[in-house]
Amino acid sequence: MITTIPSQLYVNNISKHLDEIRRTYIKLSGRGMIYGLMCIDQDAKVIAVNEWFDKSINVWDLSALGAAMYGVSRQGMEYFKAEGLERGSMIFKDKQFFSYSIGTFNLDEKANRELLILVLCDRKVNIGLIILQMKKYAAEIREEIEKNSKIKDTLKLSEEQMRQHIKDIKADLFRQAKSMNLVS
C-alpha cells in the first residue's frame, strides 16, 4: 500500500493556508488531534491538503465522503426550504468529521463551484474554534483558487477526465515510491 500523498496536494498556496489553520488552532487551544484538513470542490475534486495530513487516511475516500455529506445537506436544504449550507458534521465515538463551505466561485459562464474545507479530528478538538480559523482564511483560500489557472482547469475536468487524472497521479506516485524502495 502506498501511503504517500502527491506533493502537488500539500505543496501549494492553499495548503499553506490549511497549515496555518491547524497551526493557529494548536496555539490557541492545544486540545485534540487534527488528522487532516483538505480543500475540495462539491464534486470531491481535491484541491489541497495540509502538510501534516495523516498518511494512513485515503485522501480520495475522504474527499468523496465530504462531497457526499455536502450532497446530502443540499438535499436537506431543498427539502426544508433552508438557506445555503454553512457547515455539516458527523460525530463518532472517537472522531469528528466536519465540512465548512468557504463559498461559491464562478468557474466559467456555465458553472459555479462550491468550495469546502474538510476536517477530520478527534473528539477533543473544539469545532467552534476551528470554524473561526476557517472563516479567517476562507477569503484568502478562495482568492488563491480563483487566480490559479491550473486548479481551475482541474475543477473543469469531467468525471471521466478526473478519473484519468487521478489514475495518472497514482501511477506517478507509485513510480516514485518504487524508485525510493517504499513498495516492491
Legacy VTK file of the C-alpha trace (Angstrom):
# vtk DataFile Version 3.0
C-alpha trace
ASCII
DATASET POLYDATA
POINTS 184 float
0.000 0.000 0.000
1.305 3.449 -0.890
0.959 5.850 1.996
2.316 8.841 0.131
0.230 11.826 -0.876
1.054 13.562 -4.174
3.193 16.593 -3.356
1.085 18.887 -5.553
-1.680 18.496 -2.953
0.345 19.626 0.054
2.926 21.931 -1.545
0.859 24.851 -2.836
-0.501 28.174 -1.635
-3.811 26.700 -0.487
-2.112 24.026 1.630
-0.136 26.810 3.349
-3.431 28.321 4.491
-4.645 24.914 5.694
-1.364 24.523 7.611
-1.923 27.939 9.179
-5.474 26.980 10.249
-4.041 23.930 12.018
-1.065 25.793 13.489
-3.216 28.632 14.831
-5.761 26.220 16.282
-2.996 24.362 18.146
-1.582 27.643 19.501
-4.985 28.803 20.713
-6.325 25.527 22.075
-3.681 22.844 22.367
-6.523 20.324 22.654
-7.159 17.375 20.419
-5.614 15.814 17.344
-6.290 17.032 13.810
-5.725 14.145 11.394
-6.197 16.225 8.305
-7.543 19.344 6.673
-8.405 19.465 2.995
-9.955 21.786 0.463
-12.234 20.239 -2.151
-14.977 21.279 -4.520
-18.533 19.959 -4.408
-17.621 17.086 -6.773
-14.860 15.748 -4.466
-12.037 17.179 -6.554
-9.155 17.579 -4.126
-7.512 20.987 -4.316
-5.143 20.782 -1.341
-4.388 19.017 1.928
-2.421 20.273 4.884
1.236 19.265 5.159
0.664 17.075 8.236
-2.244 15.149 6.698
-2.312 11.658 8.240
-0.734 9.407 5.590
-2.857 6.420 6.663
-6.035 8.206 5.507
-7.044 7.820 1.868
-7.328 11.367 0.520
-9.700 10.351 -2.280
-12.085 8.457 0.015
-12.210 11.309 2.499
-12.963 13.812 -0.268
-15.736 11.539 -1.586
-17.229 11.333 1.906
-17.064 15.132 2.251
-18.727 15.663 -1.131
-21.415 13.100 -0.257
-22.062 14.890 3.037
-22.362 18.146 1.083
-24.785 16.488 -1.389
-26.983 15.172 1.419
-27.042 18.601 3.024
-28.068 20.179 -0.308
-30.974 17.738 -0.444
-31.899 18.755 3.101
-31.768 22.434 2.157
-34.190 21.834 -0.695
-36.476 19.624 1.398
-36.594 22.054 4.338
-36.515 25.136 2.087
-33.486 26.311 4.070
-30.912 28.873 3.036
-27.382 27.945 1.925
-25.316 25.342 3.727
-22.742 26.772 6.071
-21.375 23.628 7.694
-22.065 19.977 8.318
-20.608 17.428 10.690
-20.563 13.790 11.644
-19.588 12.885 15.175
-18.421 9.406 16.065
-17.424 7.958 19.414
-13.758 8.793 18.821
-13.693 11.184 15.817
-15.373 14.181 14.234
-15.675 14.829 10.510
-16.582 18.349 9.629
-17.170 20.300 6.417
-17.297 24.052 6.103
-18.375 25.932 2.992
-15.987 28.746 2.113
-18.259 29.935 -0.656
-19.020 29.630 -4.305
-16.942 30.918 -7.159
-17.673 31.158 -10.842
-15.580 28.621 -12.747
-16.791 29.852 -16.123
-20.003 31.263 -17.597
-21.715 27.897 -17.253
-20.622 26.579 -13.885
-20.243 27.649 -10.295
-18.268 25.632 -7.786
-18.895 25.325 -4.083
-15.625 25.129 -2.162
-15.392 23.166 1.069
-12.824 22.704 3.786
-12.941 19.300 5.434
-11.533 18.495 8.867
-11.030 15.035 10.338
-10.126 15.199 14.023
-10.620 13.504 17.353
-13.457 14.362 19.738
-11.282 16.698 21.838
-10.950 19.286 19.054
-13.020 22.407 19.674
-15.044 22.688 16.459
-16.150 26.250 17.256
-12.537 27.404 17.433
-11.557 25.626 14.221
-14.586 27.210 12.485
-13.269 30.629 13.489
-9.922 29.747 11.915
-11.595 28.513 8.714
-13.644 31.725 8.491
-10.464 33.742 8.950
-8.723 32.079 5.972
-11.736 31.357 3.707
-11.457 34.518 1.588
-7.700 34.039 1.096
-8.155 30.415 0.030
-10.950 31.355 -2.385
-8.767 34.120 -3.882
-5.851 31.710 -4.351
-8.113 29.264 -6.174
-9.677 31.953 -8.361
-6.278 33.206 -9.558
-4.742 29.743 -10.080
-5.447 28.614 -13.652
-4.095 25.086 -13.069
-6.548 24.470 -10.216
-9.406 25.957 -12.234
-8.537 23.672 -15.167
-8.610 20.671 -12.822
-12.006 21.721 -11.465
-13.341 21.907 -15.047
-12.491 18.250 -15.758
-15.388 15.919 -16.437
-15.842 12.886 -14.205
-14.118 10.622 -16.752
-11.240 13.072 -17.227
-10.876 13.331 -13.457
-10.674 9.550 -13.098
-7.876 9.505 -15.673
-6.151 12.415 -13.911
-6.238 10.547 -10.569
-5.052 7.358 -12.277
-2.092 9.279 -13.751
-1.251 10.832 -10.373
-1.388 7.428 -8.677
0.818 5.867 -11.387
3.370 8.654 -10.946
3.189 8.252 -7.189
3.715 4.504 -7.498
6.779 5.069 -9.724
8.209 7.500 -7.162
7.546 5.115 -4.277
9.101 2.230 -6.183
12.217 4.251 -7.006
12.576 5.059 -3.304
12.033 1.361 -2.424
8.835 2.094 -0.490
6.928 -0.634 -2.324
8.004 -3.843 -4.002
LINES 1 185
184 0 1 2 3 4 5 6 7 8 9 10 11 12 13 14 15 16 17 18 19 20 21 22 23 24 25 26 27 28 29 30 31 32 33 34 35 36 37 38 39 40 41 42 43 44 45 46 47 48 49 50 51 52 53 54 55 56 57 58 59 60 61 62 63 64 65 66 67 68 69 70 71 72 73 74 75 76 77 78 79 80 81 82 83 84 85 86 87 88 89 90 91 92 93 94 95 96 97 98 99 100 101 102 103 104 105 106 107 108 109 110 111 112 113 114 115 116 117 118 119 120 121 122 123 124 125 126 127 128 129 130 131 132 133 134 135 136 137 138 139 140 141 142 143 144 145 146 147 148 149 150 151 152 153 154 155 156 157 158 159 160 161 162 163 164 165 166 167 168 169 170 171 172 173 174 175 176 177 178 179 180 181 182 183
